[in-house]
């Protein structure tokens, strides 16, 4: 009893700690240190995407095989020839199409139409289309800007491990001269 009382009184005055506390504290510290090392050693993967207008992939005749027709995907055919459909194409990497579609859902009621393209497929399409345009002596400026934006966004994401700043031009989609690009990461 006297030993127990001495231990309690020493603990109360901060002279020493009971043995069970030392064991518990040591075990918890080891767990915390191991967890901290694992967290710090992990390479963060940033899922990211860039949002471009349909027109950034070229005219419908060049883009439909990759991203579908340039009208609402819920319609069986296009409307009037002068109708502007604000279709957005989400180019993604380091994530699945399912995850991307959940982040950018198609909503007919809100007229939100997204198409989803994996980064490498988008790059391949743009490079191939630019080459074809140049062979035919057509203006490929919009395509070249979209390609440069995609490569820049990905390089910023990979190079720094940080989200790239959002970049946007004056265009809001359609057939305007410059593609809108929004870069996002998680």
C-alpha positions, 0 to 999 in steps of 0.5 A, spaced: 500 500 500 505 504 501 509 503 494 502 504 491 501 511 495 508 513 493 507 512 486 500 516 486 503 521 490 510 522 485 505 522 479 501 527 482 507 532 483 510 530 476 516 526 478 515 520 474 509 516 471 506 510 472 509 504 468 502 503 464 502 510 462 509 509 459 508 503 455 501 506 453 505 512 451 511 509 447 506 504 443 502 510 441 508 514 439 511 508 435 504 508 431 504 515 430 511 515 428 510 509 423 504 513 420 507 519 419 513 516 415 508 512 411 504 518 410 510 523 408 513 517 404 507 516 399 507 520 393 501 524 392 497 522 386 492 528 383 486 527 379 485 532 374 482 534 368 481 540 363 475 542 361 474 545 353 469 547 349 467 542 343 470 546 338 477 545 341 477 538 338 475 541 331 469 541 327 464 535 328 466 532 322 473 531 325 471 530 332 465 526 332 468 519 333 472 521 339 466 525 343 460 524 339 455 529 335 455 537 336 448 536 339 445 534 346 447 527 347 440 526 349 437 528 342 437 523 337 439 529 332 441 536 332 436 542 331 437 548 327 443 549 324 445 556 327 443 553 334 449 553 339 450 547 344 454 549 350 457 542 350 464 541 354 469 536 354 472 534 360 479 531 359 482 527 365 488 523 367 489 520 374 482 518 375 477 513 371 471 516 367 466 514 372 469 518 377 470 524 372 462 523 370 460 523 377 464 530 378 461 533 371 454 529 371 450 530 364 443 534 366 438 534 361 434 539 365 440 544 366 442 543 359 449 541 362 452 536 356 459 533 358 463 529 354 469 525 357 476 523 354 482 520 357 488 525 356 492 520 352 486 519 347 485 527 347 492 528 345 493 523 340 486 526 337 489 533 337 495 531 334 492 527 328 487 532 327 492 538 327 497 534 322 491 533 317 489 540 317 496 542 316 496 537 310 490 540 307 492 547 309 487 549 313 487 553 320 489 549 326 490 555 331 484 553 335 486 545 335 494 548 337 491 552 343 487 546 346 493 541 345 498 547 348 493 548 354 492 540 355 500 539 355 501 545 359 496 543 365 498 536 365 506 539 366 504 544 371 500 538 375 506 533 374 512 538 375 510 541 381 505 536 385 500 542 386 494 544 382 495 548 376 492 555 376 485 556 373 486 558 366 481 561 362 480 565 355 474 570 353 471 564 349 465 560 353 465 555 348 461 554 341 465 556 335 469 562 338 476 562 336 479 560 342 478 554 347 476 555 354 480 551 359 478 550 366 484 546 370 482 542 376 485 538 381 483 534 387 
